[in-house]
Amino acid sequence: MIPQWDGLFRALGATDYPEMLQVLSDAWAECRRVLVPGGILAVNIGDALRTVRGEFRIWPNPAETIRAVTGLGLVPLPYILWKKPTNRPNAFLGSGFLPPNAYVTLDCEYVLLFRNGPLRRFPRHDTARLASRFSRAERDLWFSQVWSDIRGARQGSPLGRSGAFPRPLAERLVRMFSVEGDTVLDPFAGTGTTLWAAARWGRNAVGVEWDQGVYHTLVASAQAQGFIPQPARASTREAEEGSRRPPVRGDGRSPRRPRS
């Protein structure tokens, strides 16, 4: 995988590539569990380049994801190739102009698509579906297999690289594969791009984030945008009294003091 995620995978018990894939498989299984009949799972993922034990090679994350998700019973659909525009069109890896030891540049990511069973069915003249209609121009652009009109998102953040993708990508997928009033799940919420895109287009959203630092940043962003209420500020007296109170357990009672 990508070195930036090593620490998180280790915290989840994964120390090598097969174990990392198993962590992801568990996430795909949960997505499978909560998808409505005919619901769509969209996975933005790319191959990774990494040197392991002195060998530089590609790690085929999209291929492994297709294998894992289809093994859960979801139906694989035609995927999208997102060719990300770059400011360095002549970027390359390897030995310059001399064959044969240069490498092809990875400048595409996949949007893998899977469906939970048969086509999703709607009542005739369903109002939510009609309200979610896209234009002919949008349809012609969005349902072509190669996307090259969306730039990648900047990866810099106070917490380092975030793996974020641009909001136009999330908004496009939300509009293509859900209708107003649906609930969109992002099992890797990160900076919240998918959540905010879903909210903008009249969908509900649920995000899951394991990294505590990223999670607190995500909550602050949601509060700033008005998606969740700001925490109430206690008065000075309340704060002083609260600091003297014992901690409270999940059942609302104070924990017992340990016996000496």
C-alpha positions in Angstrom: 0.0 0.0 0.0 1.0 3.6 0.4 3.4 4.4 3.3 1.3 7.3 4.7 -1.3 4.7 5.8 1.1 2.3 7.5 0.5 3.6 11.0 -3.3 3.4 10.7 -3.2 -0.1 9.3 -0.8 -1.2 12.1 -3.3 0.2 14.6 -5.9 -2.0 13.0 -3.7 -5.1 13.2 -2.3 -5.2 9.6 1.4 -5.3 9.1 1.7 -6.6 5.5 -0.2 -6.4 2.2 -2.5 -9.3 2.6 -3.5 -8.1 6.1 -4.1 -4.6 4.8 -6.4 -6.1 2.1 -8.3 -8.0 4.8 -8.9 -4.7 6.7 -10.4 -3.2 3.5 -12.4 -6.4 2.9 -14.0 -6.0 6.3 -15.0 -2.5 5.3 -16.4 -3.7 2.0 -18.4 -6.4 3.8 -20.0 -3.7 6.0 -20.9 -1.7 2.9 -22.5 -4.8 1.5 -24.5 -5.2 4.6 -26.0 -1.7 4.6 -26.5 -1.2 0.9 -30.2 -1.1 -0.2 -31.2 -3.7 -2.9 -29.8 -2.2 -6.2 -27.6 0.2 -4.3 -24.2 1.2 -5.7 -20.8 0.9 -4.1 -18.3 3.4 -5.7 -14.6 3.0 -4.7 -12.0 5.6 -5.8 -8.7 3.7 -5.6 -5.4 3.5 -7.5 -2.5 1.2 -7.9 0.5 1.8 -5.6 4.2 1.9 -6.3 6.5 0.8 -3.5 9.8 -0.8 -2.9 9.6 -3.8 -0.5 12.6 -5.9 0.4 14.6 -4.2 -2.3 12.1 -4.8 -5.1 10.2 -1.8 -6.8 6.9 -3.0 -8.1 3.2 -2.1 -8.5 0.7 -3.2 -5.9 -2.6 -3.8 -7.7 -5.1 -2.4 -5.3 -8.0 -2.1 -7.9 -7.7 -5.7 -9.0 -7.6 -6.9 -5.4 -10.6 -4.8 -4.6 -12.6 -6.2 -7.5 -11.7 -9.7 -6.3 -12.8 -9.0 -2.7 -16.0 -7.2 -3.4 -17.3 -9.6 -6.0 -16.5 -12.4 -3.5 -19.0 -10.8 -1.3 -21.7 -11.1 -3.9 -21.9 -7.6 -5.4 -22.2 -7.3 -9.1 -19.2 -5.6 -10.8 -20.1 -2.9 -13.3 -18.1 -1.0 -15.9 -15.6 1.2 -14.1 -14.3 4.7 -14.6 -10.8 5.7 -15.3 -10.0 9.1 -13.7 -7.1 10.6 -15.6 -6.0 13.3 -13.2 -4.6 16.4 -15.0 -1.1 17.3 -13.8 1.1 20.4 -13.8 4.0 18.0 -14.9 2.9 16.4 -18.2 6.4 15.2 -18.8 6.8 13.4 -15.4 8.3 10.0 -15.6 10.0 7.4 -13.5 13.3 5.7 -14.3 16.2 6.2 -16.6 15.1 9.1 -18.9 15.7 8.5 -22.6 17.5 5.1 -22.4 15.5 1.9 -22.7 14.5 -0.4 -21.2 14.4 0.5 -17.5 12.0 3.5 -17.3 8.5 3.1 -15.8 5.2 4.2 -17.0 3.8 7.1 -14.9 0.7 6.3 -12.8 -1.6 9.2 -13.6 -4.9 7.4 -13.5 -7.1 6.2 -10.7 -10.1 4.0 -10.8 -13.7 4.5 -9.7 -14.8 0.9 -9.3 -18.5 0.4 -9.4 -20.6 -2.5 -7.9 -24.3 -3.1 -7.5 -26.0 -4.9 -4.7 -28.1 -7.4 -6.7 -30.6 -6.5 -9.5 -31.4 -3.0 -10.7 -32.9 -0.7 -8.1 -36.6 -0.2 -8.6 -38.7 3.0 -8.0 -42.4 3.7 -8.0 -43.7 5.2 -11.2 -43.1 9.0 -11.3 -41.1 8.8 -8.1 -40.7 12.5 -7.0 -37.2 12.0 -5.5 -35.9 10.4 -8.6 -37.4 13.0 -10.9 -35.9 15.8 -8.7 -32.5 14.2 -9.1 -32.4 14.3 -12.9 -29.3 15.4 -14.7 -29.0 17.1 -18.1 -28.1 15.5 -21.4 -24.7 17.2 -21.4 -24.0 15.9 -17.9 -25.1 12.4 -18.8 -22.9 12.4 -21.9 -19.9 13.5 -20.0 -20.4 11.6 -16.7 -21.1 8.2 -18.3 -18.1 8.1 -20.5 -15.4 5.8 -19.2 -12.4 8.2 -19.1 -12.7 11.3 -17.0 -10.0 14.0 -17.6 -11.9 17.2 -16.7 -11.5 17.0 -12.9 -8.3 18.1 -11.3 -6.9 16.3 -8.3 -7.2 17.8 -4.8 -4.3 19.4 -3.0 -3.0 16.9 -0.4 -1.4 19.3 2.0 -3.0 19.6 5.5 -1.9 20.2 9.1 -2.1 16.4 9.5 0.0 15.6 6.4 -1.4 14.0 3.2 -5.1 13.3 3.6 -5.8 11.1 0.5 -8.6 13.7 -0.3 -10.2 13.8 -3.7 -11.9 16.9 -5.1 -15.4 17.7 -4.3 -16.5 17.7 -8.0 -15.6 14.1 -8.2 -17.7 13.2 -5.1 -20.6 15.4 -6.3 -20.7 13.7 -9.7 -20.8 10.2 -8.2 -23.4 11.2 -5.6 -25.7 12.5 -8.4 -25.0 9.6 -10.7 -25.8 6.8 -8.2 -28.2 8.1 -5.6 -31.4 10.2 -5.5 -32.5 13.0 -3.2 -33.3 11.8 0.3 -30.9 8.8 0.1 -28.3 8.2 2.7 -24.7 8.1 1.4 -22.1 6.2 3.4 -18.4 7.0 3.3 -16.4 4.3 5.3 -13.2 6.4 4.9 -14.6 9.9 5.7 -11.2 11.7 5.9 -11.7 15.4 5.3 -15.5 14.9 4.7 -15.5 15.6 0.9 -18.2 13.0 0.3 -20.3 14.1 3.2 -20.4 17.7 2.2 -21.1 16.7 -1.5 -24.0 14.5 -0.4 -25.5 17.3 1.8 -25.2 19.8 -1.0 -27.3 17.7 -3.3 -30.1 16.8 -0.8 -28.8 13.5 0.4 -28.1 12.4 4.0 -24.6 11.3 4.8 -22.8 9.0 7.3 -19.0 9.0 7.6 -16.7 6.7 9.5 -13.1 7.8 10.4 -10.6 5.8 12.5 -7.8 8.4 12.8 -8.6 10.5 15.9 -6.7 13.6 14.7 -8.6 13.5 11.3 -11.8 12.8 13.1 -11.6 15.9 15.3 -10.8 18.0 12.3 -13.8 16.5 10.5 -16.1 17.3 13.4 -14.8 20.9 13.6 -15.5 21.3 9.8 -19.0 19.9 10.2 -19.7 22.3 13.0 -18.3 25.3 11.0 -20.6 24.4 8.1 -23.6 24.0 10.3 -24.1 20.3 9.8 -23.9 19.5 13.5 -24.4 22.0 16.4 -21.5 23.8 18.0 -20.8 22.5 21.6 -22.3 24.7 24.3 -19.8 26.8 26.2 -20.0 26.4 29.9 -19.7 29.4 32.2 -16.6 29.8 34.3 -18.5 28.6 37.4 -19.8 25.6 35.6 -16.4 24.7 34.3 -14.9 24.9 37.8 -17.6 22.7 39.2 -17.3 20.3 36.3 -13.6 19.9 37.0 -14.3 18.8 40.6 -16.9 16.2 39.6 -15.9 12.6 39.2 -16.0 11.2 35.6 -19.3 9.6 34.5 -19.7 6.1 33.0 -21.7 5.4 29.9 -24.7 4.5 32.1 -24.7 7.9 33.7 -23.3 6.8 37.1 -20.0 7.8 38.6 -17.4 5.0 38.5 -16.5 3.2 41.8 -13.2 4.0 43.4 -10.8 1.0 43.2 -10.3 -0.8 46.6 -6.9 -0.5 48.1 
